[in-house]
């Protein structure tokens, strides 16, 4: 039971990050049906900018929490500027082009942003400064850290705030109207270009916070981190129903839980050193087990298998996602 609870806590933490990043994908797709594959790199740049600010302020007299907050406040406008630039320069000229053109452009912008980060921060992984005390609490035999609690709570607040903004404000009504039909929305006096640019900016701002959460939780930042994280978040958006805000939230949390539970239990059950007939320390493929150690055939390196297997099953049996895509009627 303690293993189950521990994996649930780990899964909720990772899934919360996936959900926040997935919101950026689903907002853009819901409005203009574009898969912004550069969104993962926007998240990566948010983590890198926060890393640079936190590192430069780490030796100052500022409180640790204020230093982290300064990193977040620097990352958000930087990512928002990149999100706006992507929409204005790369995607808006191709809005009426065949769908393959903006998709290829998104992949190209992803590569450009990744190599731009490589030129600025280098190719070596960067150890994210751990300047805040991270106390650990025990719940039913499982450990949960202060960083995990903060990530889960902050993610819930952002997801709830975004839902309120989209469904309860005048600008949110404009976003939903543009998603229904951009031409009719323009006839009703809505500035479609402004609304579409705002969706990119909001998604990039959320991505910046997610990048800081990822770097703080895993303690590392790298110029390639956005590729896998973005792919996972896109999978979460598809899993829940891309174009659907609640679906992105549910898909992210579910994907994190599937990864954590699959990795934890498969890793536990493939401890070859404890299997009958394993001999005195004989492992698999000539490896040997350390005293008291575990030889794990499947472990954290295989967590992607469970995530994408879950995605394939959902797409086979429910192509619209778990909560279904909100498809608008085009006039």
C-alpha positions as CSV (number, residue, x, y, z in Angstrom):
1,X,0.0,0.0,0.0
2,X,2.9,2.4,0.8
3,X,4.3,1.7,-2.7
4,X,0.9,2.5,-4.3
5,X,0.5,5.7,-2.4
6,X,4.1,6.8,-3.1
7,X,3.6,6.2,-6.9
8,X,0.3,8.1,-6.8
9,X,2.0,11.1,-5.2
10,X,4.8,10.9,-7.8
11,X,2.4,10.5,-10.6
12,X,0.2,13.5,-9.5
13,X,3.3,15.7,-9.3
14,X,4.5,14.8,-12.8
15,X,1.0,14.8,-14.2
16,X,0.4,18.3,-12.9
17,X,3.4,19.5,-14.9
18,X,2.1,17.7,-18.0
19,X,-1.4,19.2,-17.5
20,X,-0.1,22.8,-17.4
21,X,2.0,22.3,-20.5
22,X,-0.9,20.5,-22.2
23,X,-3.1,23.5,-21.7
24,X,-0.9,25.5,-24.0
25,X,-1.3,22.9,-26.8
26,X,-5.1,22.6,-26.3
27,X,-5.8,26.4,-26.2
28,X,-4.0,27.0,-29.5
29,X,-5.5,23.9,-31.2
30,X,-9.0,24.8,-29.9
31,X,-8.8,28.2,-31.5
32,X,-7.0,27.7,-34.8
33,X,-6.6,23.9,-35.1
34,X,-2.8,24.2,-35.1
35,X,-0.5,21.8,-33.2
36,X,2.2,24.1,-31.9
37,X,5.1,21.7,-31.7
38,X,7.4,24.6,-30.6
39,X,5.5,24.8,-27.3
40,X,7.9,22.3,-25.6
41,X,10.9,24.5,-26.5
42,X,9.0,27.5,-25.0
43,X,8.8,25.6,-21.8
44,X,12.5,24.8,-22.0
45,X,13.4,28.4,-22.4
46,X,11.3,29.3,-19.4
47,X,13.3,26.9,-17.3
48,X,16.6,28.2,-18.8
49,X,15.7,31.9,-18.1
50,X,14.7,31.1,-14.6
51,X,17.9,29.1,-14.1
52,X,20.0,32.1,-15.2
53,X,18.2,34.5,-12.9
54,X,18.2,32.2,-9.9
55,X,21.9,31.4,-10.4
56,X,22.8,35.1,-10.6
57,X,20.9,36.0,-7.5
58,X,21.8,32.9,-5.4
59,X,24.6,34.6,-3.6
60,X,22.7,37.8,-2.8
61,X,21.0,38.7,0.4
62,X,17.5,38.1,-1.0
63,X,15.4,35.4,0.7
64,X,15.4,32.1,-1.3
65,X,11.7,32.3,-2.0
66,X,12.1,35.8,-3.5
67,X,14.9,34.6,-5.7
68,X,12.8,31.8,-7.1
69,X,9.9,34.2,-7.6
70,X,12.2,36.5,-9.5
71,X,13.2,33.7,-11.7
72,X,9.5,32.9,-12.4
73,X,8.7,36.6,-13.1
74,X,11.6,36.8,-15.5
75,X,10.7,33.6,-17.3
76,X,7.0,34.4,-17.8
77,X,7.5,37.6,-19.9
78,X,10.4,36.0,-21.9
79,X,8.2,33.1,-22.9
80,X,5.2,35.3,-23.6
81,X,7.4,37.4,-26.0
82,X,8.5,34.2,-27.7
83,X,4.9,32.9,-27.9
84,X,3.7,36.2,-29.5
85,X,6.7,36.3,-31.9
86,X,5.9,32.7,-33.0
87,X,2.3,33.5,-33.8
88,X,3.1,36.9,-35.4
89,X,6.1,35.8,-37.5
90,X,5.8,32.1,-38.2
91,X,2.1,31.2,-38.0
92,X,-0.1,34.2,-38.9
93,X,1.2,34.4,-42.5
94,X,0.3,30.7,-42.9
95,X,-3.1,30.9,-41.3
96,X,-4.9,30.2,-44.6
97,X,-2.3,27.9,-46.1
98,X,-2.8,24.1,-46.3
99,X,-2.5,22.6,-42.8
100,X,0.8,20.8,-43.6
101,X,2.6,24.2,-44.0
102,X,2.1,25.5,-40.4
103,X,2.8,22.0,-39.0
104,X,6.2,21.9,-40.7
105,X,6.8,25.5,-39.7
106,X,6.1,24.5,-36.0
107,X,8.7,21.7,-36.2
108,X,11.2,24.1,-37.8
109,X,10.6,26.7,-35.1
110,X,11.1,24.0,-32.4
111,X,14.5,23.2,-33.9
112,X,15.5,26.9,-34.1
113,X,14.5,27.5,-30.5
114,X,16.4,24.4,-29.3
115,X,19.6,25.4,-31.1
116,X,19.3,29.0,-29.9
117,X,19.2,27.7,-26.3
118,X,22.2,25.5,-27.2
119,X,24.2,28.6,-28.3
120,X,23.2,30.5,-25.2
121,X,23.4,27.9,-22.4
122,X,25.6,25.2,-23.9
123,X,25.1,21.5,-24.4
124,X,25.8,20.3,-20.9
125,X,23.0,19.7,-18.4
126,X,22.6,22.5,-15.9
127,X,22.1,21.7,-12.2
128,X,19.1,23.8,-11.2
129,X,19.9,25.6,-7.9
130,X,18.2,24.1,-4.9
131,X,18.1,27.1,-2.7
132,X,14.8,26.5,-0.9
133,X,14.5,24.1,1.9
134,X,12.5,21.0,0.8
135,X,11.0,19.4,3.9
136,X,9.6,15.9,3.6
137,X,6.3,14.7,5.1
138,X,5.1,11.2,5.6
139,X,1.5,10.2,4.7
140,X,0.5,6.6,5.2
141,X,4.1,5.4,4.8
142,X,4.7,7.5,1.7
143,X,6.9,10.6,1.5
144,X,5.8,13.8,-0.1
145,X,8.1,16.8,-0.3
146,X,7.4,20.5,0.0
147,X,8.2,21.0,-3.7
148,X,5.8,18.3,-4.7
149,X,3.0,19.9,-2.6
150,X,3.8,23.3,-4.2
151,X,3.7,21.9,-7.7
152,X,0.4,20.1,-7.3
153,X,-1.3,23.1,-5.6
154,X,0.1,25.7,-8.0
155,X,-0.9,23.6,-11.0
156,X,-4.5,23.2,-9.6
157,X,-4.6,27.0,-9.0
158,X,-3.4,27.8,-12.6
159,X,-5.8,25.2,-14.2
160,X,-8.7,26.6,-12.2
161,X,-7.8,30.2,-13.0
162,X,-7.5,29.5,-16.7
163,X,-10.9,27.8,-16.6
164,X,-12.5,30.7,-14.9
165,X,-10.8,33.1,-17.4
166,X,-12.0,31.2,-20.4
167,X,-15.6,30.5,-19.3
168,X,-16.4,33.5,-17.1
169,X,-14.8,36.6,-18.6
170,X,-15.6,38.8,-21.6
171,X,-12.2,38.0,-23.2
172,X,-12.8,34.3,-22.6
173,X,-16.1,34.6,-24.4
174,X,-14.2,36.1,-27.3
175,X,-11.8,33.2,-27.3
176,X,-14.6,30.7,-27.4
177,X,-16.4,32.6,-30.1
178,X,-13.2,32.7,-32.2
179,X,-12.8,29.0,-31.7
180,X,-16.4,28.4,-32.9
181,X,-16.0,30.4,-36.1
182,X,-13.3,33.0,-36.6
183,X,-15.1,34.7,-39.5
184,X,-18.4,35.1,-37.7
185,X,-16.6,36.3,-34.6
186,X,-14.9,39.0,-36.7
187,X,-18.3,40.1,-38.0
188,X,-19.5,40.4,-34.4
189,X,-16.7,42.9,-33.7
190,X,-14.1,40.5,-32.2
191,X,-10.5,41.2,-33.2
192,X,-9.6,37.6,-34.2
193,X,-5.8,38.4,-34.6
194,X,-5.7,39.8,-31.1
195,X,-7.6,36.8,-29.6
196,X,-5.4,34.2,-31.4
197,X,-2.2,36.0,-30.3
198,X,-3.5,36.1,-26.8
199,X,-3.9,32.3,-26.7
200,X,-0.3,31.9,-27.7
201,X,0.8,34.4,-25.0
202,X,-1.3,32.8,-22.3
203,X,-0.1,29.3,-23.2
204,X,3.5,30.4,-23.2
205,X,3.1,32.1,-19.8
206,X,1.7,28.8,-18.4
207,X,4.6,27.0,-20.1
208,X,7.1,29.2,-18.4
209,X,5.8,28.3,-15.0
210,X,5.7,24.7,-15.9
211,X,9.4,24.9,-17.0
212,X,10.4,26.3,-13.6
213,X,8.4,23.6,-11.8
214,X,10.1,20.9,-13.9
215,X,13.5,22.3,-13.2
216,X,12.8,22.7,-9.5
217,X,11.4,19.2,-9.2
218,X,14.0,17.3,-11.2
219,X,16.9,19.6,-10.4
220,X,18.1,19.8,-14.0
221,X,17.7,21.9,-17.1
222,X,18.9,21.0,-20.6
223,X,18.4,22.4,-24.1
224,X,16.7,19.2,-25.2
225,X,14.3,18.9,-22.3
226,X,11.5,20.5,-24.1
227,X,11.2,17.8,-26.8
228,X,10.2,14.9,-24.6
229,X,8.2,17.1,-22.2
230,X,6.3,18.7,-25.1
231,X,5.7,15.3,-26.6
232,X,4.3,14.0,-23.3
233,X,2.1,17.1,-22.8
234,X,0.8,16.8,-26.4
235,X,0.0,13.2,-25.7
236,X,-1.8,14.3,-22.5
237,X,-3.9,16.8,-24.5
238,X,-4.8,14.1,-27.1
239,X,-5.5,11.7,-24.3
240,X,-8.0,13.9,-22.7
241,X,-9.4,15.4,-25.9
242,X,-7.4,18.1,-27.6
243,X,-9.2,21.4,-27.8
244,X,-10.9,20.7,-24.4
245,X,-9.5,22.4,-21.4
246,X,-10.8,19.9,-18.8
247,X,-9.6,17.1,-21.0
248,X,-6.0,18.5,-21.0
249,X,-6.1,18.6,-17.2
250,X,-7.5,15.1,-16.9
251,X,-5.1,13.8,-19.6
252,X,-2.0,15.2,-17.9
253,X,-2.9,13.8,-14.5
254,X,-3.8,10.4,-15.9
255,X,-0.6,10.2,-18.0
256,X,1.5,11.0,-14.9
257,X,-0.3,8.4,-12.9
258,X,0.1,5.7,-15.6
259,X,3.8,6.4,-15.9
260,X,4.4,6.3,-12.1
261,X,2.3,3.2,-11.4
262,X,3.7,1.3,-14.4
263,X,7.3,2.2,-13.7
264,X,6.9,1.5,-9.9
265,X,5.2,-1.8,-10.2
266,X,7.0,-3.2,-13.2
267,X,10.3,-2.2,-11.6
268,X,9.2,-3.9,-8.4
269,X,8.1,-7.2,-10.0
270,X,11.2,-7.6,-12.3
271,X,13.7,-7.8,-9.5
272,X,15.5,-10.7,-11.1
273,X,17.9,-11.2,-8.1
274,X,14.9,-12.4,-6.0
275,X,13.5,-14.7,-8.5
276,X,13.8,-18.5,-7.8
277,X,16.7,-19.9,-9.8
278,X,18.6,-16.7,-10.0
279,X,21.5,-18.3,-8.2
280,X,23.9,-16.6,-5.9
281,X,23.8,-13.2,-7.4
282,X,23.5,-14.2,-11.1
283,X,21.6,-11.5,-13.0
284,X,20.3,-11.1,-16.5
285,X,22.6,-11.0,-19.6
286,X,25.7,-11.7,-17.5
287,X,25.1,-8.8,-15.0
288,X,25.4,-9.4,-11.3
289,X,23.5,-7.9,-8.4
290,X,25.1,-5.9,-5.7
291,X,24.6,-7.1,-2.1
292,X,21.2,-6.1,-1.0
293,X,20.6,-4.4,-4.4
294,X,18.0,-4.9,-7.1
295,X,18.5,-5.9,-10.7
296,X,15.6,-4.1,-12.4
297,X,14.8,-5.2,-16.0
298,X,12.3,-2.4,-16.4
299,X,12.7,0.9,-14.6
300,X,12.4,4.6,-15.0
301,X,13.9,4.4,-18.5
302,X,10.8,2.6,-19.6
303,X,8.2,5.0,-18.3
304,X,7.6,6.3,-21.8
305,X,6.5,2.9,-22.9
306,X,3.5,3.0,-20.5
307,X,2.6,6.6,-21.4
308,X,2.5,6.0,-25.1
309,X,0.9,2.6,-24.8
310,X,-1.9,4.3,-22.9
311,X,-2.2,6.9,-25.6
312,X,-2.4,4.2,-28.4
313,X,-5.1,2.4,-26.5
314,X,-7.2,5.5,-26.1
315,X,-6.8,6.5,-29.7
316,X,-7.8,3.0,-30.9
317,X,-10.9,2.7,-28.8
318,X,-11.8,6.4,-28.3
319,X,-10.1,8.6,-31.0
320,X,-11.7,11.8,-29.7
321,X,-10.1,11.4,-26.3
322,X,-11.5,10.5,-22.9
323,X,-13.6,13.7,-22.6
324,X,-14.1,14.1,-26.3
325,X,-13.2,17.0,-28.5
326,X,-15.5,20.0,-28.7
327,X,-16.0,20.2,-32.4
328,X,-17.7,23.4,-33.6
329,X,-20.1,23.6,-36.5
330,X,-18.5,25.7,-39.3
331,X,-20.8,28.1,-41.1
